[in-house]
Structure formats: structure tokens, C-alpha cells
């Protein structure tokens, strides 16, 4: 599983011109599911997202976790995080098919909600327009193979 976690001042996702998810201060998470991912990996990624200490403390150091920062989460499915770019036309055979990806994506969302976060989402498989005002910018790449 891969997650691109961006600290934002605000973020939103629209489908067909209608806002379906919107947050203020927090994380925009683009989440890709690999064909070999499991529930255990989903829980591990959720735990890492919810514990990243990248919000500033009073001294300006990135030392505050999302809970203490009052962060919100916008989690958007992103199968293209598993693009194989060996040629000029990316292939996506490593990305999980919807029958595996949807339940694991939803598990990440549920795990974050269980930790008390306000979680907004896009719609799996939809054509979405994602907007964000990055803060910092701070962007972290999480790859379950490296956690």
C-alpha cells in the first residue's frame, strides 16, 4: 500500500462539480492499494498516518501529531500510485482490482475514524477533482514495504 500524505490548510474533492469531501487543517491522503495488500497492511498504514508528527509545536519544530493538532483527514483512492513507468505509457497491473482494493481502502478509513478523526473521502473509481492548499509544503510518501 502506498499513501502520499500532504499536510494541508484545506482540501476538497469534487465529482461532477459537486463537493463530496472537504477538510480544513489536516492531511490530504492519496491512497493506492497493491494487489498483495492485506487487512494488516491497511491497519499499519492507518496507524502511521494517524501518528505522523509533522505539525509544528510552539517552537516551530515538526513535533505534533494529527490528534493534538486537531487535524482532519481527506482520503482519496489513487490506483495510479502503482504505475509502472518503464515505458512512456504507464501500466497499472500492480494495482489491486476493486474487489480487493475497495474493502482495504474502506478499512483504512474506518481505522482512522476509530481513532477519533473526522474523515472525508472521495468516491472509489470516480473521476474526481482534488484541490488542496498545501501547508509547508510537507508531503510524506508511505510505502508499506518500507514500514
Buried (B, 14 or more C-beta within 10 A) or exposed (E): BBBBBBBBEBBBBBBEEEEBBBBBBBBBBBBBBBEEBBEEBBBBBBBBBBEBEBBBEEEEEEEBEBEEBEBBBBBBBBBEBBBEEEEEEEEEEBBBEBEBBBBBBBBBBBBBEEBEBBBBBBEBEEEBEBEBBBBEEBBBEBEBEEE
